[in-house]
Amino acid sequence: MTRATSPLIDSDTLDIRRASRIVGTRIAIACAAVVTVVIITVFVYILSEISLSELFEPVPDTNNLQVSAVGLLRAATVLGVTLIILAGVMSWLVTRRAVQPLGEVLRMQRAFVADASHELRTPLAVLDARLQILQRTLPDSDPSSAVVADLRSDAKDLIHIVNDLLESAEIGGAARHDTAVIEVESAVATAVHAMTLIAVDKRITIELTAPHPTFVRVPASSVTRCVVALLDNAVRFAPSESFISVDITAAKKMVWVTVNDSGPGIQGIDPARIFDRFAHSGATPTGGVTRTGSGIGLSLVREIAVRYGGTVTVAESSQAGTAIRLALPRAKHS
């Protein structure tokens, strides 16, 4: 017996559907406004031409057809409502067809990312293999051993990033149903530890707060790389000698990982667009653009969150700092 699977939906599909709904709704509202104005005009004209006493009087016709002002108003109302409904349906159909080319462009973009990721996987695997051979040949007392171990770790991170790029490029990519339940704090702590090594150069302190153990059905590596990307963004824009907090909170159905920094807030771009692919918010407050880690990027954070039924949003952005919140469905720990 085959188990039924839910439809596969990725973030691009959700964006297209949301854009289609917004445009279709606006067209429908505009059409409804025009029809409403016409109906009101008809009402005003009829009422201005007759007195209230004549409103309910039938008007004789040579063909024995009787028409009253009330009947005419009722017919105009029915016609108006019908036109409004028709305008809504037509705007929805037209908008759906209009956004189809956008969906094709996004599919081509995903295909390109998938091809590039495939090309990168083999060289990275070879690099990791050579580093492994080098690591085995070095004695434990060799001072280069630690550096080679770090290089291997970085190579593995790159391999994971490429794998995530490849997964995100798969059209209709969906979560694996057999993903094990993991403890969130452990995965987040790994990201905090990795980014602390980078934040120390700017004398930035990163602190993790997790009052209670919480669990999600998401690969630990995916949670770690999501938090690395959020911290990478925070460290990039946070001023020197500042403080970044990572807070894990939970409700009955969701787990939230919130990264707060004390930077100048999101500037040069709508906060809602920072998760768009290839979106950039401009230069850092010091005037340059820096790269502070091996994060997978905010767009891929959204890809992972959506794939596992979660979201990522800007909870707050002001001159006092920015808070970005990753939400994932909570799982029961067996």
C-alpha positions as CSV (number, residue, x, y, z in Angstrom):
1,M,0.0,0.0,0.0
2,T,1.5,3.3,-1.1
3,R,1.4,6.2,1.4
4,A,-0.1,9.4,0.0
5,T,2.2,12.3,0.0
6,S,1.3,16.0,0.2
7,P,1.9,18.3,-2.7
8,L,5.5,19.6,-3.0
9,I,5.7,23.3,-2.5
10,D,8.8,25.5,-2.5
11,S,9.3,29.1,-1.5
12,D,9.2,30.3,-5.2
13,T,5.8,28.7,-5.7
14,L,4.6,30.3,-2.6
15,D,5.9,33.7,-3.8
16,I,4.2,33.3,-7.2
17,R,0.9,32.4,-5.6
18,R,1.2,35.3,-3.2
19,A,1.9,37.7,-6.0
20,S,-0.9,36.3,-8.1
21,R,-3.3,36.7,-5.2
22,I,-2.2,40.3,-4.5
23,V,-2.4,41.4,-8.2
24,G,-5.7,39.6,-8.7
25,T,-7.2,41.1,-5.6
26,R,-6.2,44.6,-6.6
27,I,-7.7,44.2,-10.1
28,A,-10.9,42.7,-8.6
29,I,-11.2,45.6,-6.2
30,A,-10.6,48.2,-9.0
31,C,-13.3,46.5,-11.1
32,A,-15.7,46.3,-8.2
33,A,-15.1,50.0,-7.5
34,V,-16.0,50.9,-11.1
35,V,-19.1,48.7,-11.1
36,T,-20.2,50.1,-7.7
37,V,-19.8,53.7,-9.0
38,V,-22.0,52.8,-12.0
39,I,-24.7,51.2,-9.8
40,I,-24.7,54.2,-7.4
41,T,-25.0,56.6,-10.4
42,V,-28.0,54.6,-11.7
43,F,-29.6,54.7,-8.3
44,V,-29.0,58.4,-7.9
45,Y,-30.3,59.2,-11.4
46,I,-33.5,57.1,-10.9
47,L,-34.2,58.6,-7.5
48,S,-33.6,62.1,-8.8
49,E,-36.1,61.7,-11.6
50,I,-39.1,60.4,-9.5
51,S,-40.6,61.3,-6.2
52,L,-40.9,58.9,-3.3
53,S,-44.6,58.4,-3.9
54,E,-43.9,57.3,-7.4
55,L,-41.1,54.9,-6.5
56,F,-43.4,51.9,-6.1
57,E,-45.8,52.7,-8.9
58,P,-45.7,50.4,-12.0
59,V,-45.2,52.2,-15.3
60,P,-47.7,51.0,-18.0
61,D,-46.2,50.1,-21.3
62,T,-47.8,49.7,-24.8
63,N,-46.9,46.0,-24.7
64,N,-48.6,45.5,-21.3
65,L,-45.1,45.3,-19.7
66,Q,-45.0,46.9,-16.2
67,V,-41.7,48.1,-14.8
68,S,-41.3,49.8,-11.5
69,A,-38.4,51.9,-10.2
70,V,-37.9,49.3,-7.4
71,G,-37.6,46.5,-10.0
72,L,-35.2,48.5,-12.0
73,L,-33.0,49.2,-9.0
74,R,-33.2,45.5,-8.0
75,A,-32.1,44.5,-11.5
76,A,-29.3,46.9,-11.4
77,T,-28.1,45.5,-8.1
78,V,-28.2,41.9,-9.3
79,L,-26.3,42.9,-12.5
80,G,-23.7,44.8,-10.5
81,V,-23.1,41.9,-8.1
82,T,-22.8,39.5,-11.1
83,L,-20.3,41.8,-12.8
84,I,-18.2,42.1,-9.6
85,I,-18.0,38.3,-9.2
86,L,-17.2,38.0,-12.9
87,A,-14.5,40.6,-12.6
88,G,-13.0,38.8,-9.6
89,V,-12.9,35.4,-11.5
90,M,-11.5,37.0,-14.7
91,S,-8.8,38.9,-12.8
92,W,-7.7,35.7,-11.0
93,L,-7.5,33.8,-14.3
94,V,-5.7,36.6,-16.1
95,T,-3.2,37.1,-13.2
96,R,-2.5,33.4,-13.0
97,R,-1.6,33.4,-16.7
98,A,0.4,36.6,-16.4
99,V,2.7,35.2,-13.7
100,Q,3.4,31.9,-15.6
101,P,6.5,33.4,-17.3
102,L,7.9,34.4,-13.9
103,G,7.5,30.8,-12.8
104,E,9.4,29.7,-15.9
105,V,12.3,32.1,-15.1
106,L,12.5,30.9,-11.6
107,R,12.6,27.3,-12.8
108,M,15.5,28.2,-15.2
109,Q,17.3,29.9,-12.3
110,R,16.9,26.8,-10.2
111,A,18.2,24.6,-13.0
112,F,21.3,26.8,-13.3
113,V,22.0,26.6,-9.6
114,A,21.5,22.8,-9.7
115,D,23.9,22.5,-12.6
116,A,26.5,24.7,-10.9
117,S,26.1,22.8,-7.6
118,H,26.6,19.4,-9.4
119,E,29.8,20.8,-11.0
120,L,31.1,21.9,-7.5
121,R,30.4,18.7,-5.6
122,T,33.2,16.6,-7.3
123,P,36.0,19.1,-6.8
124,L,35.1,19.6,-3.2
125,A,34.9,15.9,-2.6
126,V,38.4,15.5,-4.1
127,L,39.7,18.4,-2.0
128,D,38.3,16.8,1.2
129,A,39.9,13.5,0.2
130,R,43.3,15.0,-0.3
131,L,43.0,16.9,3.0
132,Q,42.1,13.6,4.7
133,I,45.2,12.0,3.2
134,L,47.4,14.9,4.3
135,Q,45.9,14.8,7.8
136,R,46.7,11.1,8.2
137,T,50.3,11.6,7.1
138,L,51.0,14.3,9.6
139,P,52.1,13.3,13.1
140,D,50.0,14.5,16.1
141,S,53.0,16.6,17.2
142,D,53.1,18.5,13.9
143,P,51.8,22.1,14.5
144,S,50.1,22.0,11.1
145,S,47.8,19.3,12.2
146,A,45.3,21.7,13.8
147,V,45.3,23.9,10.6
148,V,44.7,20.9,8.4
149,A,41.9,19.7,10.6
150,D,40.3,23.2,10.3
151,L,40.7,23.0,6.6
152,R,38.9,19.7,6.5
153,S,36.1,21.1,8.6
154,D,35.8,24.1,6.2
155,A,35.8,21.8,3.2
156,K,33.0,19.7,4.8
157,D,31.0,22.9,5.4
158,L,31.4,23.9,1.8
159,I,30.2,20.4,0.7
160,H,27.1,20.9,3.0
161,I,26.5,24.3,1.5
162,V,26.6,23.0,-2.0
163,N,24.3,20.2,-1.0
164,D,21.8,22.7,0.4
165,L,22.1,24.8,-2.8
166,L,21.4,21.7,-4.8
167,E,18.4,20.7,-2.7
168,S,17.0,24.3,-2.8
169,A,17.3,24.3,-6.6
170,E,15.2,21.2,-7.0
171,I,11.8,22.3,-8.2
172,G,9.2,21.4,-5.7
173,G,11.7,20.2,-3.1
174,A,10.1,19.0,0.0
175,A,11.1,17.8,3.4
176,R,12.1,14.2,4.0
177,H,9.5,12.4,6.0
178,D,12.1,10.2,7.7
179,T,14.0,13.1,9.3
180,A,14.9,12.3,12.9
181,V,13.9,14.5,15.8
182,I,16.8,16.6,17.1
183,E,17.3,18.9,20.1
184,V,17.4,22.5,18.9
185,E,19.8,23.9,21.4
186,S,22.6,21.5,20.4
187,A,22.4,22.4,16.7
188,V,22.2,26.1,17.5
189,A,25.1,25.9,19.9
190,T,27.2,24.5,17.1
191,A,26.5,27.5,15.0
192,V,27.1,29.9,17.9
193,H,30.5,28.3,18.5
194,A,31.5,28.5,14.9
195,M,30.5,32.1,14.5
196,T,32.1,33.1,17.8
197,L,35.5,32.5,16.2
198,I,34.7,35.1,13.5
199,A,32.9,37.5,15.8
200,V,35.9,37.7,18.1
201,D,37.8,39.7,15.4
202,K,35.2,42.5,15.9
203,R,35.1,42.0,19.6
204,I,31.5,41.0,19.4
205,T,30.0,38.7,22.0
206,I,27.4,36.1,21.1
207,E,25.3,34.6,23.8
208,L,22.8,31.7,23.6
209,T,19.7,31.5,25.8
210,A,17.6,28.3,25.8
211,P,15.4,27.9,29.0
212,H,14.0,24.5,28.1
213,P,14.9,21.6,25.8
214,T,13.0,21.8,22.6
215,F,12.8,19.4,19.6
216,V,12.1,19.7,15.9
217,R,12.0,17.2,13.0
218,V,14.7,19.0,10.9
219,P,18.3,17.8,10.2
220,A,20.7,19.2,12.8
221,S,23.0,20.3,10.0
222,S,20.2,22.4,8.4
223,V,19.3,24.1,11.7
224,T,23.0,24.8,12.3
225,R,23.6,26.3,8.8
226,C,20.4,28.4,9.1
227,V,21.6,29.9,12.4
228,V,25.1,30.4,10.9
229,A,23.6,32.4,8.1
230,L,21.6,34.5,10.6
231,L,24.6,35.1,12.8
232,D,26.7,35.8,9.7
233,N,24.3,38.6,8.8
234,A,24.2,39.9,12.4
235,V,28.0,40.0,12.7
236,R,28.4,41.7,9.3
237,F,26.3,44.7,10.4
238,A,26.8,44.8,14.1
239,P,29.3,47.4,15.4
240,S,32.5,46.4,17.1
241,E,32.3,45.6,20.8
242,S,28.6,45.0,20.7
243,F,26.4,42.1,21.8
244,I,24.4,39.5,19.8
245,S,21.8,37.3,21.5
246,V,20.4,34.0,20.2
247,D,17.2,33.1,22.0
248,I,15.3,29.8,21.7
249,T,11.7,29.9,22.7
250,A,8.8,27.5,22.2
251,A,5.0,27.3,22.1
252,K,2.8,24.3,21.7
253,K,3.3,23.9,18.0
254,M,6.4,26.1,17.1
255,V,10.0,26.6,18.1
256,W,11.5,30.1,17.5
257,V,15.2,30.9,17.2
258,T,15.6,34.6,17.3
259,V,18.9,36.4,16.5
260,N,19.1,39.9,17.9
261,D,21.9,42.4,17.0
262,S,22.6,46.0,18.0
263,G,23.3,47.2,14.4
264,P,21.7,50.2,12.6
265,G,18.8,48.2,11.3
266,I,18.0,47.0,7.8
267,Q,18.7,49.9,5.4
268,G,18.5,50.3,1.6
269,I,16.0,47.5,1.1
270,D,12.5,46.6,2.3
271,P,13.0,44.2,5.3
272,A,10.5,41.8,3.8
273,R,12.8,41.4,0.7
274,I,16.0,40.4,2.5
275,F,15.1,36.8,2.1
276,D,14.7,37.1,-1.7
277,R,17.4,35.4,-3.8
278,F,20.2,37.7,-4.8
279,A,18.8,40.6,-2.7
280,H,21.4,42.9,-1.2
281,S,21.1,45.6,1.5
282,G,24.1,47.6,0.4
283,A,27.3,48.5,2.2
284,T,28.1,48.0,5.8
285,P,27.9,51.0,8.2
286,T,31.7,51.4,7.9
287,G,31.4,51.8,4.1
288,G,32.5,48.5,2.8
289,V,31.0,45.1,2.1
290,T,32.4,42.3,4.2
291,R,32.1,38.5,4.1
292,T,32.2,37.0,7.6
293,G,31.7,33.3,7.3
294,S,30.5,30.4,5.3
295,G,26.7,31.1,5.7
296,I,24.4,29.8,3.1
297,G,22.6,33.1,2.8
298,L,19.2,34.4,4.0
299,S,17.4,33.2,0.9
300,L,18.5,29.6,1.6
301,V,17.4,30.0,5.2
302,R,14.0,30.6,3.9
303,E,14.3,27.6,1.5
304,I,15.1,25.3,4.5
305,A,12.5,26.8,6.7
306,V,9.7,26.5,4.1
307,R,10.8,23.0,3.2
308,Y,10.2,21.8,6.8
309,G,7.0,23.8,7.4
310,G,8.5,26.8,9.0
311,T,9.1,30.5,8.3
312,V,11.8,33.1,8.7
313,T,10.8,36.7,9.3
314,V,12.2,40.1,10.4
315,A,10.7,40.5,13.9
316,E,12.1,44.0,14.4
317,S,14.4,46.4,12.6
318,S,15.2,49.9,13.9
319,Q,18.2,52.0,14.8
320,A,18.5,50.0,18.0
321,G,19.1,46.8,16.1
322,T,17.5,43.9,14.1
323,A,15.9,40.7,15.2
324,I,15.4,37.9,12.7
325,R,13.2,35.0,13.8
326,L,13.4,31.4,12.5
327,A,10.3,29.4,13.2
328,L,10.1,25.6,12.9
329,P,7.3,23.1,13.8
330,R,7.8,21.6,17.2
331,A,8.2,17.9,17.4
332,K,7.6,15.4,20.3
333,H,10.6,13.8,21.8
334,S,10.1,10.1,22.1
